[in-house]
Amino acid sequence: MEVEDMTTDVAQTWQAPWIIFFVIAFLLGSIPFGRLISHWVARIDITKRGSGNIGATNVARELGLKWGILTLVLDILKGFVPTLLFDLLYPGASLGLSITGLCALLGHQFTPFLGFRGGKGVATALGVYLAISPLGCLGAAVVFVLTVYIWDFISLGSMVGSCSAPVFFALLGLPLYPILASLVAAGFICLKHKDNIGRLLAGNDRKWRKRKIRQD
């Protein structure tokens, strides 16, 4: 990518419509669906139950599998929808597309509706990756599944899967900006898993097959 092209791309990000889009993506990503669903269904605060996380795994464990699946789908959509819409409205604008996806992810991870303490962002990142490159997203998802299957840790699978996304994007020949954005996303996802990293190193992180998931 030439320097002139990069300068033009950066200048475009300051257009009012793009900035508005970034803000909307952040706000959409900020919607804490796990918290809302747990309150509507069981009148509980999911941030004070189980792991305290607003993501699908904790919701499934505390409320039941179907509510965990609903949370998962909604968290994926809030990354997928704004990213896809930006791509449809501004085709070829890879920098703006990447920033939109990052805004949705950061909205989930640092939601202002919960004092800027959100979820880990794996499902929302999955939605972003799905909009940017379905094939790259599939590759990262396969890495996640294989990692969980072999080592039985959701946290490890989430980190390894997110870190594999930039590799798949690069192998598929995606533009520079989505690759860089996926690297940033992987960094934030790993940062959000810092407690899990400590438990993994200590050998006491919870294994997936030992977790009790409600089936109702």
N, C-alpha and C positions, 0 to 999 in steps of 0.2 A: 504494500500500500504506500503510495507516494505521500510526501509531507503535505503537499497542497491539498490532496483529497482528505487527509486527516484534519487539516485546518478547517476545511469546508464543513466536514461532519460535526466538529466541535461547535462551530458557529451556529449550525442548524439547531443544536440542542437548546439554544436560548430563545427559540421562537415561542411565542405565547401559547399556541395550540399544543406544542410538545410539552411545555412545562405544566400546563393544565392536565395533560394526559398523565404525566409522571405523578402528579399529586393525586389524581383519581386512582391510579394503580396502587399507590401507597395506602390510601384510605380503604380501598377494597381489600387489600391484603391484610389490613389492620383488623378486619371484622373477626372477633374471636369465636368462631362457630362452635368450638368445643365447649367453651364457657356458656354460650347461649343455649345450646342443646341440653347440656346438663342441668341448667336452671329450669328450662321449660319442661323437661321430662321428669326430673326427680327433685327439683327444688334444692339442688346442692351446688356448692361452689367447687368446681372440678380442680381449681388451683389449690384447694386445701384437702384434696383426696388423692390417695395413691402416690404417684410420683410428683403430683402438683402441676404436671404439664397439661396444656390445653389441646394436645394432639390426639389423633385417632386411637393410638394404643392405650392411653390412659382412660379415654372415654369408654372404649370397649371393655376394659377391665372393670370399670366402676359401674357402667350403666348397661352393658350388654353389647353383643357383637353387632347387631343391626345399627345401633347408634354410633358405634365406632366406624362402621362402614360409611354411614351418612356423613360423619365428620371428615373422613378421609376424602370423600368425593367433593365436598364443599371446599376443603382446603386446596385440593388440586385445581378446582375451577377458578378460585380467586387468583391463582397464578396463570392459568391457561387463558382465561377470557381477556384480560387487558392486554396481554402479550399478543394474542392472536388478532385482536381488534387493531392494535397499532400496526401490525404487519399488513393487515388488509387496507388500512387507510394510508399507510406510508410504505409501500413495498420497496424493498431494497435499502431502506434506511437502517442499517444494521446497528449503528451506534444507539439510535433512539430506541430500537427494539430491545437492545441489551439493557439499557437504563430502565426501560419500562418493567422488564422482568425483575431486575434487581430491586426496584421500588416496591413491587408486590411482595417479594421475599422479605425485604427489610420491614415492611409494614406488618407482616406476620410475626417476625422475630422481635420487633420492638414496637408493639402496638400501643398507641397512646391511650387506648381504652382500658388498658390494664397497667397503667403506670410505666409504659415502655418496657414491660417484661412479657414477652410473648412465647411462642412455641419454638421448636428447633428448626422448623422450616423445610423439612424433607418433602412433605407432600406438596407444598406450594412450589418448591423448586422443581418437582416432578412436572407440575402443570406448566411451568415456564419452559422447561426443556421440551415438553411435548409440543408446544406451540412453535418453538424455534426449529426443532429437528426431531420428528417422530422416531426416526431410525436411531439417532443418537440417544434419545430418551429410552428406547427399547434396550439398547446396549447397556446403559447404566442400570436399568431395572433388572436385567439379567444378572449383572454383577452383584447387585443387592441381594437378589434371591439366592444365588449360589453361596454368597458369604454367610447369609443367615442359615442356610441349610447345612453348611459345613461346620460353622463354629457356634451357631445357635444364639448369636447376639444381635438383636435388632439394631442396637447402637453402632456396633462395628459395621454391620451391613450398610447402615445409613451413611456413615462416613466414607467407607470404601466406594460405595456406589456414587456418591456425590463427587468424589475425587476422580472417578473414572470418566465422568461426563466430559471434561475438557479434552481428554484423550480421544474419545470417540468423535467429538466435534472436530478436532484437528485431523483425524484420520479421514473424516468425511469431507474435508476441504471447506469447512464453513469459514466465513469471514473472521478477521482477527477479533473484532469486538465481542461476538458471542463467546468465543473461546476465553477471552480475558474475563468476561462477566461470569462465566461458569467457574473459573478459578477463584474469583472473589466470593461467589456463592458457596463454593466448597469450603473456603476459609471460614466464613461465618457459620456454616453448619457445623464444622469441627469445633469452632469456638463455643457454640451452644451445647456441644457434647463434652465440655471439659470435665464435668463431674463424672460422666460415664468413662472417660479416658482414665481418670484416677482409679475408678473401680475396676476397670479392665486390667490395669497394670497391677492392681492389688489382688486380682483374681476373685473378686466378689461382686461383679456386676450380674444383674439378674438375667438368666437365660430364658429365651422365648418359650421353650417347651415346658418350663417350670412355672410359667405365669398362669394364673387362674383367670380365664376369660369367661365372663358370664355369657350364656347362650340365649338369654331371653331378650 
